[in-house]
Amino acid sequence: MQSPRQSLAPHETEIVTAYNQDPRGLTVDVVYSTPGAGQAVFMANDYPQFDTDGTRTTDPDHYFISSYIDGYYPNLSVGYHLSAV
C-alpha cells in the first residue's frame, strides 16, 4: 500500500493504492482530521462483497461523505466526496 498524505487542503484529491493477493479480499481505511475535533473515515472492502460500509464522519452536523464504487475485484476502485453540510 502506498501511504496517503498526512493532510488534504479543500478541493484536493488523493489516490490511495493497495494491493492484495489474498482471494478472501482486502479492507482499506484512511482517516483524515477535519476542522475542529472531527474525523473523516474512508473505507473500502472487496470481500465477500464490494462496499464502502464504515465510511463516516465523526462530525455529521458539519460534514457528509458520499461514495461510489467504480470498479470491482481484482481492481476495486472507489471514489469519495467530503462536503460540508
C-alpha positions as CSV (number, residue, x, y, z in Angstrom):
1,M,0.0,0.0,0.0
2,Q,1.2,3.5,-0.8
3,S,0.5,5.6,2.3
4,P,-1.7,8.6,1.8
5,R,-0.6,12.2,2.6
6,Q,-0.9,13.4,6.1
7,S,-3.4,16.2,5.1
8,L,-5.5,17.4,2.3
9,A,-6.5,21.0,1.6
10,P,-10.0,21.9,0.5
11,H,-10.7,20.7,-3.1
12,E,-7.6,18.5,-3.2
13,T,-7.8,14.8,-4.2
14,E,-5.8,11.8,-3.1
15,I,-5.3,8.4,-4.8
16,V,-4.6,5.6,-2.4
17,T,-3.5,2.3,-3.9
18,A,-3.5,-1.0,-2.0
19,Y,-2.6,-4.5,-3.3
20,N,-3.5,-7.9,-2.0
21,Q,-3.2,-11.4,-3.4
22,D,-5.4,-13.0,-0.8
23,P,-8.5,-14.3,-2.5
24,R,-10.6,-13.6,0.6
25,G,-10.3,-9.8,0.0
26,L,-9.0,-6.6,1.5
27,T,-10.2,-3.7,3.6
28,V,-8.6,-0.3,3.4
29,D,-9.4,2.6,5.6
30,V,-7.9,6.1,5.5
31,V,-8.6,8.7,8.2
32,Y,-8.3,12.5,8.0
33,S,-8.9,15.0,10.7
34,T,-11.5,17.7,9.9
35,P,-11.5,21.3,11.3
36,G,-12.5,21.1,14.9
37,A,-12.1,17.7,16.5
38,G,-13.8,15.6,13.9
39,Q,-12.5,12.9,11.6
40,A,-13.5,11.7,8.1
41,V,-13.1,7.9,7.7
42,F,-13.0,6.5,4.2
43,M,-13.3,2.7,4.0
44,A,-13.5,0.2,1.1
45,N,-14.0,-3.6,1.3
46,D,-13.7,-6.1,-1.5
47,Y,-14.9,-9.2,0.3
48,P,-17.2,-11.0,0.4
49,Q,-19.0,-8.2,-1.4
50,F,-17.8,-4.8,-2.6
51,D,-18.9,-1.9,-0.3
52,T,-17.9,1.2,1.5
53,D,-19.5,0.3,4.8
54,G,-17.7,2.0,7.6
55,T,-17.2,5.3,5.7
56,R,-18.3,8.0,8.0
57,T,-17.6,11.3,9.6
58,T,-17.5,11.8,13.4
59,D,-18.9,15.3,12.9
60,P,-22.2,14.7,11.0
61,D,-23.5,18.1,11.9
62,H,-20.9,19.7,9.7
63,Y,-19.7,17.1,7.1
64,F,-21.1,14.4,4.9
65,I,-19.3,11.7,2.8
66,S,-20.7,10.3,-0.4
67,S,-19.1,7.4,-2.1
68,Y,-19.3,5.3,-5.2
69,I,-17.8,2.1,-6.4
70,D,-16.4,2.3,-10.0
71,G,-14.6,-1.0,-10.4
72,Y,-14.6,-4.4,-8.8
73,Y,-12.2,-7.3,-7.9
74,P,-9.4,-7.6,-8.7
75,N,-9.3,-3.8,-9.3
76,L,-11.7,-2.3,-6.9
77,S,-12.0,1.5,-7.5
78,V,-13.9,3.7,-5.1
79,G,-14.4,7.5,-5.1
80,Y,-15.4,9.7,-2.2
81,H,-16.6,13.2,-1.8
82,L,-16.4,15.0,1.6
83,S,-18.7,18.0,1.7
84,A,-19.9,20.5,4.3
85,V,-23.5,20.2,5.4
